[in-house]
């Protein structure tokens, strides 16, 4: 809003003359140096709530004691329903955002657990490989002992067969 417009006096007559120039309420409010909401409250006080000009014809607002027609009531009802649905959808979006944050936290936790478990598996594999190598060394040592014992027994048996009288 321009500072120069703030000095313009707000009146019903000036509003109507500007409206006849087919200016929007937004532009008129700007010329008066007020907000559109403030202009709306002035219009209500002047009995011009809902006032508009269309195609050069003046459409007066309904008198305060006259009820709007049924199509207006239907539109008002639909608007109310849409606003209620909008509020419900906003709440659902907020709930979904909260669930998204929870799920992202769970994913992060699961990734951390996966990394930890992957490291544990690697450690267990390493330990099993070391134990396997130790056991294989023991088995090979035992096998070597049995080979030596076999050789000794075979040599003793051969000697016994050779020296035994027939």
Residue frames relative to the residue before (quaternion, step in Angstrom):
aa qw qx qy qz dx dy dz
X 1.0000 0.0000 0.0000 0.0000 0.00 0.00 0.00
X 0.4080 -0.7197 0.4982 0.2595 3.55 -0.89 0.87
X 0.5420 -0.6315 0.4476 0.3272 3.54 -1.09 0.70
X 0.6015 0.5703 -0.3632 0.4256 3.63 1.10 -0.64
X 0.6593 0.5351 -0.3111 0.4269 3.59 1.02 -0.76
X 0.5345 0.6574 -0.4005 0.3488 3.58 1.16 -0.48
X 0.6717 0.5168 -0.2978 0.4393 3.61 1.09 -0.63
X 0.5160 0.6396 -0.4262 0.3781 3.65 1.22 -0.17
X 0.3996 -0.7171 0.5191 0.2379 3.57 -0.87 0.98
X 0.3389 -0.7381 0.5531 0.1857 3.55 -0.90 0.98
X 0.1753 0.7706 -0.5977 0.1346 3.55 -0.78 1.07
X 0.6401 -0.5320 0.3984 0.3853 3.52 -1.29 0.47
X 0.6554 0.5282 -0.3097 0.4422 3.57 0.94 -0.91
X 0.6671 0.4813 -0.3035 0.4809 3.59 0.91 -0.90
X 0.6136 0.5434 -0.3465 0.4563 3.60 1.02 -0.78
X 0.6907 0.4839 -0.2861 0.4548 3.61 0.83 -1.02
X 0.6503 0.5046 -0.3338 0.4595 3.60 0.99 -0.73
X 0.6551 0.4836 -0.3168 0.4864 3.59 1.02 -0.71
X 0.6270 0.5365 -0.3363 0.4539 3.58 1.05 -0.72
X 0.6240 0.5375 -0.3364 0.4566 3.61 1.07 -0.72
X 0.6283 0.5068 -0.3284 0.4905 3.59 1.23 -0.41
X 0.4514 -0.7236 0.3979 0.3381 3.58 1.43 0.16
X 0.3236 0.7213 -0.5339 0.2998 3.55 1.02 0.86
X 0.4845 -0.6472 0.5017 0.3076 3.54 -1.10 0.69
X 0.6389 -0.5181 0.3983 0.4058 3.55 -1.26 0.41
X 0.6011 0.5644 -0.3580 0.4382 3.56 1.07 -0.71
X 0.6910 0.4677 -0.2800 0.4748 3.60 0.89 -0.95
X 0.6306 0.5245 -0.3360 0.4630 3.57 1.02 -0.76
X 0.6351 0.5197 -0.3296 0.4668 3.58 0.93 -0.88
X 0.6386 0.5284 -0.3187 0.4598 3.56 0.99 -0.85
X 0.6569 0.5050 -0.3126 0.4644 3.61 0.97 -0.85
X 0.6725 0.4707 -0.2876 0.4934 3.58 1.07 -0.71
X 0.4147 -0.7133 0.4673 0.3176 3.58 1.20 -0.42
X 0.5885 0.5356 -0.3762 0.4746 3.57 1.14 0.70
X 0.5813 -0.5651 0.4426 0.3832 3.56 -1.27 0.17
X 0.6207 -0.5320 0.4101 0.4044 3.60 -1.20 0.41
X 0.6186 0.5389 -0.3496 0.4525 3.60 1.05 -0.66
X 0.6459 0.5044 -0.3190 0.4760 3.60 1.00 -0.82
X 0.6267 0.5231 -0.3355 0.4701 3.60 1.00 -0.79
X 0.6315 0.5385 -0.3262 0.4525 3.56 0.98 -0.83
X 0.6646 0.4840 -0.3185 0.4717 3.59 0.96 -0.77
X 0.6021 0.5274 -0.3579 0.4808 3.62 1.10 -0.64
X 0.6498 0.5232 -0.3220 0.4475 3.61 0.88 -0.95
X 0.6285 0.5339 -0.3332 0.4571 3.57 0.99 -0.79
X 0.6708 0.4991 -0.2852 0.4685 3.56 0.98 -0.89
X 0.6869 0.4626 -0.2747 0.4885 3.59 1.11 -0.65
X 0.4869 -0.6599 0.4360 0.3706 3.60 1.26 -0.16
X 0.5482 0.6183 -0.3841 0.4120 3.59 1.20 0.50
X 0.2698 0.7738 -0.5324 0.2124 3.58 1.17 0.42
X 0.8064 0.1977 -0.1834 0.5263 3.59 -0.73 1.08
X 0.4275 0.7152 -0.4540 0.3155 3.60 1.28 0.08
X 0.1518 0.7704 -0.6131 0.0871 3.54 -1.10 0.80
X 0.2993 -0.7058 0.6046 0.2162 3.54 -1.31 0.29
X 0.0024 -0.7988 0.6014 -0.0137 3.55 -0.85 0.94
X 0.8563 -0.0382 -0.0226 0.5146 3.55 -0.90 1.03
X 0.7316 -0.4550 0.2355 0.4498 3.53 0.90 0.98
X 0.6359 0.5028 -0.3448 0.4731 3.62 1.19 -0.03
X 0.3935 -0.7177 0.5285 0.2254 3.51 -0.98 0.88
X 0.0944 -0.7693 0.6304 0.0433 3.55 -0.90 0.99
X 0.2678 -0.7882 0.5367 0.1376 3.53 -0.39 1.21
X 0.5259 -0.5973 0.4970 0.3460 3.50 -1.22 0.52
X 0.5763 -0.5794 0.4420 0.3700 3.55 -1.17 0.52
X 0.5260 -0.5944 0.4823 0.3707 3.58 -1.02 0.63
X 0.6324 -0.5874 0.3535 0.3606 3.54 -1.07 0.70
X 0.7092 0.4530 -0.2758 0.4645 3.61 1.06 -0.60
X 0.6196 0.5415 -0.3506 0.4471 3.63 1.25 -0.16
X 0.3977 -0.7187 0.5238 0.2258 3.57 -0.93 0.91
X 0.5019 -0.6269 0.4929 0.3348 3.62 -1.05 0.66
X 0.5897 -0.5844 0.4103 0.3773 3.57 -1.18 0.47
X 0.7059 -0.4973 0.3069 0.4003 3.57 -1.28 0.35
X 0.6213 0.5357 -0.3696 0.4364 3.62 1.00 -0.64
X 0.6199 0.5194 -0.3424 0.4783 3.58 1.07 -0.68
X 0.6412 0.5195 -0.3183 0.4665 3.56 0.98 -0.87
X 0.6373 0.5221 -0.3247 0.4645 3.58 1.02 -0.83
X 0.6603 0.4972 -0.3067 0.4719 3.57 0.93 -0.90
X 0.6370 0.5228 -0.3204 0.4671 3.55 1.01 -0.82
X 0.6475 0.5122 -0.3068 0.4736 3.57 1.02 -0.84
X 0.6560 0.5011 -0.3090 0.4724 3.58 0.95 -0.89
X 0.6292 0.5290 -0.3335 0.4616 3.56 1.00 -0.81
X 0.6424 0.5216 -0.3164 0.4638 3.55 0.96 -0.86
X 0.6489 0.5077 -0.3110 0.4737 3.57 0.97 -0.87
X 0.6598 0.5050 -0.3081 0.4634 3.58 0.92 -0.90
X 0.6508 0.5064 -0.3210 0.4658 3.58 0.97 -0.80
X 0.6335 0.5133 -0.3269 0.4779 3.59 1.04 -0.78
X 0.6579 0.5003 -0.3037 0.4740 3.57 0.95 -0.90
X 0.6226 0.5392 -0.3329 0.4591 3.57 1.03 -0.80
X 0.6545 0.5051 -0.3102 0.4693 3.58 0.94 -0.89
X 0.6409 0.5229 -0.3133 0.4665 3.54 1.01 -0.88
X 0.6655 0.4966 -0.2975 0.4712 3.58 0.96 -0.88
X 0.6090 0.5398 -0.3517 0.4626 3.60 1.05 -0.70
X 0.6582 0.4974 -0.3073 0.4742 3.56 0.96 -0.88
X 0.6470 0.5140 -0.3191 0.4641 3.58 0.99 -0.83
X 0.6265 0.5261 -0.3312 0.4701 3.59 1.01 -0.79
X 0.6574 0.5036 -0.3133 0.4647 3.58 0.95 -0.87
X 0.6318 0.5206 -0.3254 0.4731 3.58 1.03 -0.81
X 0.6669 0.4953 -0.2997 0.4691 3.57 0.94 -0.89
X 0.6157 0.5302 -0.3516 0.4649 3.60 1.05 -0.69
X 0.6465 0.5121 -0.3194 0.4667 3.57 0.97 -0.85
X 0.6546 0.5000 -0.3136 0.4724 3.58 0.95 -0.85
X 0.6154 0.5478 -0.3434 0.4509 3.57 1.04 -0.78
X 0.6493 0.5073 -0.3154 0.4707 3.58 0.93 -0.90
X 0.6468 0.5142 -0.3200 0.4635 3.59 0.95 -0.88
X 0.6754 0.4929 -0.2970 0.4612 3.59 0.91 -0.93
X 0.6373 0.5144 -0.3338 0.4667 3.58 1.00 -0.74
X 0.6234 0.5188 -0.3339 0.4804 3.58 1.08 -0.71
X 0.6524 0.5074 -0.3138 0.4673 3.58 0.98 -0.86
X 0.6293 0.5258 -0.3311 0.4668 3.59 0.99 -0.82
X 0.6499 0.5145 -0.3133 0.4635 3.56 0.93 -0.91
X 0.6553 0.5082 -0.3029 0.4696 3.56 0.97 -0.90
X 0.6637 0.5025 -0.3028 0.4640 3.59 0.96 -0.88
X 0.6253 0.5235 -0.3397 0.4686 3.58 1.03 -0.73
X 0.6427 0.5149 -0.3134 0.4728 3.55 0.99 -0.86
X 0.6488 0.5053 -0.3100 0.4771 3.58 0.98 -0.88
X 0.6329 0.5348 -0.3327 0.4502 3.58 0.98 -0.84
X 0.6582 0.5031 -0.3112 0.4658 3.57 0.91 -0.92
X 0.6514 0.5118 -0.3075 0.4682 3.56 0.97 -0.88
X 0.6840 0.4788 -0.2850 0.4707 3.58 0.90 -0.92
X 0.6071 0.5420 -0.3516 0.4625 3.58 1.05 -0.69
X 0.6562 0.4950 -0.3077 0.4793 3.58 0.98 -0.83
X 0.6377 0.5201 -0.3301 0.4625 3.59 0.99 -0.81
X 0.6391 0.5169 -0.3250 0.4676 3.60 0.97 -0.86
X 0.6453 0.5146 -0.3224 0.4635 3.59 0.94 -0.86
X 0.6536 0.5094 -0.3119 0.4648 3.58 0.99 -0.83
X 0.6509 0.5041 -0.3118 0.4743 3.60 0.97 -0.86
X 0.6319 0.5263 -0.3321 0.4621 3.60 0.96 -0.82
X 0.6549 0.5122 -0.3068 0.4632 3.55 0.94 -0.93
X 0.6630 0.5010 -0.3021 0.4671 3.55 0.93 -0.93
X 0.6602 0.5008 -0.3096 0.4664 3.61 0.92 -0.85
X 0.6339 0.5245 -0.3293 0.4632 3.57 1.01 -0.78
X 0.6547 0.4991 -0.3102 0.4754 3.58 0.98 -0.83
X 0.6560 0.5018 -0.3093 0.4715 3.59 0.96 -0.87
X 0.6203 0.5399 -0.3305 0.4631 3.58 1.05 -0.80
X 0.6583 0.5074 -0.3062 0.4640 3.57 0.91 -0.93
X 0.6466 0.5127 -0.3198 0.4656 3.59 0.98 -0.84
X 0.6712 0.4908 -0.2965 0.4698 3.59 0.91 -0.93
X 0.6416 0.5140 -0.3288 0.4648 3.58 0.98 -0.79
X 0.6285 0.5209 -0.3352 0.4704 3.60 1.02 -0.75
X 0.6432 0.5102 -0.3185 0.4738 3.59 1.00 -0.83
X 0.6624 0.5036 -0.3072 0.4617 3.59 0.90 -0.94
X 0.6564 0.4971 -0.3175 0.4704 3.57 0.95 -0.84
X 0.6223 0.5274 -0.3331 0.4729 3.59 1.06 -0.72
X 0.6578 0.4901 -0.3021 0.4856 3.59 0.93 -0.88
X 0.6398 0.5220 -0.3246 0.4613 3.57 0.97 -0.85
X 0.6417 0.5161 -0.3215 0.4674 3.56 0.98 -0.84
X 0.6291 0.5228 -0.3352 0.4674 3.61 1.02 -0.78
X 0.6684 0.4935 -0.3025 0.4672 3.59 0.93 -0.88
X 0.6153 0.5302 -0.3519 0.4652 3.58 1.04 -0.69
X 0.6588 0.5000 -0.3063 0.4713 3.57 0.93 -0.92
X 0.6501 0.5101 -0.3107 0.4696 3.59 0.96 -0.87
X 0.6308 0.5274 -0.3279 0.4653 3.58 1.03 -0.83
X 0.6549 0.5074 -0.3157 0.4625 3.56 0.92 -0.91
X 0.6520 0.5107 -0.3164 0.4627 3.56 0.94 -0.88
X 0.6756 0.4844 -0.2919 0.4730 3.60 0.88 -0.93
X 0.6450 0.5158 -0.3247 0.4610 3.58 0.95 -0.81
X 0.6602 0.4942 -0.3118 0.4719 3.57 0.97 -0.83
X 0.6524 0.5030 -0.3178 0.4695 3.59 0.97 -0.83
X 0.6543 0.5046 -0.3173 0.4654 3.57 0.96 -0.84
X 0.6435 0.5149 -0.3177 0.4688 3.57 0.98 -0.82
X 0.6459 0.5034 -0.3127 0.4813 3.54 0.97 -0.81
X 0.6476 0.5181 -0.3169 0.4602 3.56 0.94 -0.81
X 0.6636 0.4936 -0.3092 0.4693 3.59 0.94 -0.81
X 0.6590 0.5016 -0.3132 0.4648 3.55 0.95 -0.76
X 0.7652 0.3746 -0.2094 0.4799 3.64 0.80 -0.80
X 0.5542 0.6100 -0.4196 0.3804 3.56 1.05 -0.11
X 0.4186 -0.7030 0.5029 0.2786 3.59 -0.85 0.88
X 0.3237 -0.7503 0.5521 0.1657 3.45 -1.15 0.70
